[in-house]
Amino acid sequence: MGRLTTHVLDTARGRPGSGIQVKLFSLDGGRHLVANAVTNADGRTDLPLLNDETFRAGIYELEFGIGSFFAGSGMEQGDPPFLGDVVIRCALAPDQNYHVPLLVSPWSYATYRGS
């Protein structure tokens, strides 16, 4: 049993990243979509991307639609936005809980394994 959650923080404006498309792909046997969500007003997905019933150990990619998020913000000066989709590849072990925060600005991002 395990679970995977995420949230996005807009570090340029000091607030949650709401309305960001988040896709989760499994890379076991090819790249296929296993979850799709949009961040809420708190920058989190309403439900875990993987939970006890759907959690499987393996290699995954989290894909965040950051370019679309900043394109309408008025902060991005480039055309197209400097960052498009941010992809984080991670390995999930059995029976673990994972939280993957994404801290993002129009020009940079950081992530880590949270609790």
N, C-alpha and C positions, 0 to 999 in steps of 0.2 A: 504494500500500500504506500502511496505517496501522493504528492500534488505539486503543481507548478502554478505560480501566480506571478504577476508583474504589475508595475505601475510606472508612469512616466512623469518626470518633473521638468518643467520648462525653466531652466536655470537663468535664462536671459531676462525673464520677467518675474521670476520668483514665485511661480504658482504651478499648480498641477497642469499636466498636458491633457486637456480634455478633448474628446472627439477624434482621437488618433486611431486609425485602423491598425489592428494587431493580428497577424496571422502566425500560426504555428505549423511548421512542416516537420514530419518525420523523415529522416534520411535513411531509414532501414529499408532496403529493397528499392531504392529510388526516392525521389523527393515528392511527397504527397501531403496535401493539406489535411490536418487533423483537428484544427480549431481556428475559429475566426471570431473576432470581437472588436468592439470599439470602446475606448476608455471613457469612463463616466466623468462627472464634474470633479471628482477627487483624483483623476488621472489613473484610476484602476479599472480593471475589467470587473464586471458585476459578478462573474463566477470564475473559479479557477480555470485555467486553460486545460489542465489535466487534473483529474481527481482520483480518488481510490478506484473507481470503476474503469476509468479510461487510461490511468497511468501505466506506462510501460517503460522499462529502462531502455536507453538507446541514445542515438545522436539526433538532435533536433536543431531547427533554426527558428528563431523568433524574428519576424519581419515587421518593423514599425514604419508606418507611412509618414515619416517626418517631413518630407518635402511638401506634401499636400498641407500639412499642419501649418508650416511656416509660410507657405506661398500666399495665403490670404491674411497674414498677420500684419503686413506693413513693415516688418523688421528686416526681411530678406531683401538685399539690394541687387542681387544677381538675377539673371534670367537665363536658365532656370535656377531654382534654389541650389545652393552649394551642396546640401545634403538631400538625397532623394530618400530611398528606403534604407533604413539602418537594419542590418542583418546581424544577429548574434547567434553563433553556432555554439552549442553546449552539449555536454554529455550528462545524461541523467542516470544515476545508479538506482538499483532497486530499493524500495522501502525508504526513500528519502523525501523530505519536503524541500522544495526550491522556491525562492523568491528572487526574481531578476528585475531590479530597478533599472530604468534608463534615465540618465540625467542628460538633457539635451539643450543645445542652443542652435541658432541657425547655422553655426559654423563648426560645432564640435559636439562630441558625446562621450559619455563614460558609463560603464556598467560594472556590476559586481554581483556576487552571490550574497543576497541578503538573508534575513531570517524571517 
